[in-house]
Amino acid sequence: MSRSPSLPDRPTLDVDPESTPEEHLDALHDHYGEILEVHEQLQDQLDEVESRREELREEVNRLQRENETLKTASLYLATVEDLPEDGNAVIKQHGNNQEVLTELSPRLAEKLEVGDRVAINDSFSVQRVLSDETDARAQAMEVDESPTVEYDDIGGLDEQLREVREAVEDPLVNPEKFDAVGVEPPSGVLLHGPPGTGKTMLAKAVANQTDATFIKMAGSELVRKFIGEGSRLVRDLFELADQKEPAIIFIDEIDAVAAKRTDSKTSGDAEVQRTMMQLLSEMDGFDERGDVRIIAATNRFDMLDSAILRPGRFDRLIEVPNPVEEARERILEIHAAEMNVAESVDFTDLARDTDGFSGAQLASLTTEAGMFAIRDDRREVRREDFDDAYEKLVAEGDDEEFGASYPSYIQ
Ligand SMILES: Nc1ncnc2c1ncn2[C@@H]1O[C@H](COP(=O)(O)OP(=O)(O)OP(=O)(O)O)[C@@H](O)[C@H]1O
């Protein structure tokens, strides 16, 4: 830092009262010269101060920009593992599990506790403490204390329902049956089949029937939204189920975390691997769990790592296919049950004409038909509404929502 320059001495005018007018003029002349000199010195100092001010202004701008960048820069997530001594913390970075001893600012040192989730920068310095982990939990998991889906709401999956009840409901409701015979109930049930065929419904209905809490976690979200937190969230998922027992854990799109291993060593893959290892280890410790059952679902059975299918893990595989004609009729009836459908609408006919539709697509067809009747200011839904709905859905068939396009029955 440069100090402010000292001011030059102020020139004084010394005139001898006895001096002649010429001498007086000379003195005034000299004085004027001295004043000019001081003026120049002051001007130089002023220039110097101006340029210093300019430098400082630039410095302030630079710091402001840096501050902005710091505020908006991406930070990594970590957990406080230990607080060994005043002002220091051992933190473990999520994703690569690297442990680092880092110095804390006095403000953070006061409030940080072991187990806190924190955001750290490139130099591992803790930038802020994140709100309670339950936030991530709440976002990553859907908890439904009392789901309302009933077995009767599910159309055409009688055999699948029987198997799910045997593998999930019986061990929860009649554990003594298994004890008496001396067999372990199946550990995990894996439902596999195309999208929208009722896999989630099956899991919710069995939770409803057994008065269990339904806890859903989507594998795709674990890898997309909660990067670096996957394995921790899987641990949390099982912990939460323990607290809420009886509980049914439903892992949707399990293929996202349990796909066949690839040779690639990218960190994303490593992270997914860790999440899967955590899931496997939770399942292996499953025997000691009380009333917690686990159901997973996938549309990509072919992609699953065989490790996940070993005995003691997902060892009950249940295929949930697209509904056959009879099932389609039942599903249409279920979804139209509350609707005012004209007598002329023949669901057997409609079921025949909707070959290849999933349960979810049939549900949309019914709702859309109802919308067409409303638009036409009618109180009853007619066959033509179903046809219009069909055409609309086929037109939207390329939409992501439905994935595959609708099969065509209107020529
Ligand atoms: N068998 C069915 N009986 C009645 N309704 C069904 C059936 N299958 C699907 N549906 C309807 O489709 C909706 C979506 O079904 P669900 O979420 O259970 O499918 P999913 O197989 O889990 O799909 P995804 O694989 O896309 O998660 C349900 O809420 C229901 O309205």
The ligand as a MOL file (V3000), in Angstrom:
LIG
                    3D

  0  0  0     0  0            999 V3000
M  V30 BEGIN CTAB
M  V30 COUNTS 31 33 0 0 0
M  V30 BEGIN ATOM
M  V30 1 N -52.9080 -53.2740 -15.3070 0
M  V30 2 C -53.4000 -52.0440 -15.1340 0
M  V30 3 N -54.6690 -51.8890 -14.6460 0
M  V30 4 C -55.1880 -50.6630 -14.5060 0
M  V30 5 N -54.5410 -49.5350 -14.7730 0
M  V30 6 C -53.2880 -49.6160 -15.2430 0
M  V30 7 C -52.6660 -50.8910 -15.4360 0
M  V30 8 N -51.4150 -50.6810 -15.8990 0
M  V30 9 C -51.2570 -49.3530 -15.9680 0
M  V30 10 N -52.3760 -48.7000 -15.5830 0
M  V30 11 C -52.5720 -47.2310 -15.5660 0
M  V30 12 O -51.3640 -46.6460 -15.9510 0
M  V30 13 C -50.8050 -45.8310 -14.9100 0
M  V30 14 C -49.3230 -46.0610 -14.8380 0
M  V30 15 O -49.0720 -47.3810 -14.4040 0
M  V30 16 P -47.8190 -47.7710 -13.5430 0
M  V30 17 O -47.1340 -46.5440 -13.0630 0
M  V30 18 O -48.1880 -48.7770 -12.5410 0
M  V30 19 O -46.9240 -48.4310 -14.6710 0
M  V30 20 P -45.4270 -48.9230 -14.5550 0
M  V30 21 O -45.3960 -50.2890 -15.1560 0
M  V30 22 O -44.9160 -48.7720 -13.1940 0
M  V30 23 O -44.7660 -47.9030 -15.5500 0
M  V30 24 P -43.2450 -47.4260 -15.6600 0
M  V30 25 O -42.4480 -48.6160 -16.0340 0
M  V30 26 O -43.3410 -46.4180 -16.7710 0
M  V30 27 O -42.8940 -46.8340 -14.3320 0
M  V30 28 C -51.5230 -46.2570 -13.6620 0
M  V30 29 O -51.6400 -45.1950 -12.7600 0
M  V30 30 C -52.8900 -46.6880 -14.1930 0
M  V30 31 O -53.7230 -45.5460 -14.3660 0
M  V30 END ATOM
M  V30 BEGIN BOND
M  V30 1 1 1 2
M  V30 2 1 2 3
M  V30 3 2 2 7
M  V30 4 2 3 4
M  V30 5 1 4 5
M  V30 6 2 5 6
M  V30 7 1 6 7
M  V30 8 1 6 10
M  V30 9 1 7 8
M  V30 10 2 8 9
M  V30 11 1 9 10
M  V30 12 1 10 11
M  V30 13 1 11 12
M  V30 14 1 11 30
M  V30 15 1 12 13
M  V30 16 1 13 14
M  V30 17 1 13 28
M  V30 18 1 14 15
M  V30 19 1 15 16
M  V30 20 2 16 17
M  V30 21 1 16 18
M  V30 22 1 16 19
M  V30 23 1 19 20
M  V30 24 2 20 21
M  V30 25 1 20 22
M  V30 26 1 20 23
M  V30 27 1 23 24
M  V30 28 2 24 25
M  V30 29 1 24 26
M  V30 30 1 24 27
M  V30 31 1 28 29
M  V30 32 1 28 30
M  V30 33 1 30 31
M  V30 END BOND
M  V30 END CTAB
M  END
